[in-house]
Amino acid sequence: MGLFSGLLGLPLAPLRGVVWVGEQLRDQAHAQLYDPVAVRRQIDQVERAYERGEITEAERDEQQELLLARLTGSGGPADG
């Protein structure tokens, strides 16, 4: 029965490959998005942008709150 089920499953092989690639991309994006080192780097970038006058204090505070929420796992789009 292995040969028969293998032949029937053959048309689904490309779909399984696409699903696997999608899962790998999701896992990598999640790791980068929630990596504490990367989030800390982004917080530092926001602070430097504020110091250079590129963003306002309110913009800095808002961006830092979003980054801290991502870092602590509270709030944000991924919580849904």
Legacy VTK file of the C-alpha trace (Angstrom):
# vtk DataFile Version 3.0
C-alpha trace
ASCII
DATASET POLYDATA
POINTS 80 float
0.000 0.000 0.000
3.027 2.308 0.350
3.514 2.502 -3.410
-0.167 3.210 -4.038
-0.419 5.944 -1.377
2.895 7.365 -2.604
1.550 7.665 -6.134
-1.651 9.288 -4.919
0.287 11.733 -2.750
2.707 12.684 -5.516
0.582 15.561 -6.869
0.607 17.116 -3.400
4.417 17.106 -3.122
4.865 20.645 -4.506
2.254 21.932 -2.076
4.042 20.264 0.830
7.269 21.928 -0.307
5.638 25.342 -0.415
4.120 24.816 3.025
7.516 23.778 4.403
9.208 26.872 2.928
6.451 29.056 4.370
6.923 27.533 7.811
10.683 28.111 7.633
10.171 31.755 6.630
7.671 32.243 9.447
10.062 30.754 11.991
12.973 32.916 10.810
10.865 36.088 10.789
9.602 35.343 14.291
13.140 34.732 15.542
14.370 38.029 14.087
11.338 40.037 15.150
11.454 38.935 18.775
15.219 38.514 19.202
16.155 40.618 22.262
19.424 41.744 20.678
17.661 42.943 17.508
14.939 44.722 19.491
17.542 46.420 21.681
19.388 47.564 18.548
16.165 49.063 17.191
15.526 50.871 20.476
19.013 52.361 20.237
18.366 53.423 16.635
15.170 55.175 17.682
17.027 56.985 20.455
19.759 58.121 18.065
17.167 59.343 15.560
15.586 61.400 18.330
18.953 62.825 19.362
19.627 63.859 15.745
16.246 65.587 15.608
14.849 63.224 12.977
11.816 62.286 15.084
9.863 64.024 17.818
9.774 62.988 21.449
6.247 61.648 20.996
7.338 59.548 18.001
10.309 58.239 19.967
8.116 57.280 22.907
5.564 55.565 20.674
8.187 53.547 18.803
9.958 52.564 21.994
6.687 51.416 23.553
5.997 49.213 20.526
9.490 47.745 20.661
9.297 47.106 24.397
5.912 45.440 23.955
7.446 43.178 21.325
10.366 42.421 23.615
8.139 41.519 26.571
5.578 39.702 24.403
2.676 41.948 25.412
0.471 43.670 22.888
1.147 44.062 19.194
-0.205 42.293 16.130
1.229 38.905 17.083
-0.994 38.698 20.181
-4.164 38.150 18.160
LINES 1 81
80 0 1 2 3 4 5 6 7 8 9 10 11 12 13 14 15 16 17 18 19 20 21 22 23 24 25 26 27 28 29 30 31 32 33 34 35 36 37 38 39 40 41 42 43 44 45 46 47 48 49 50 51 52 53 54 55 56 57 58 59 60 61 62 63 64 65 66 67 68 69 70 71 72 73 74 75 76 77 78 79
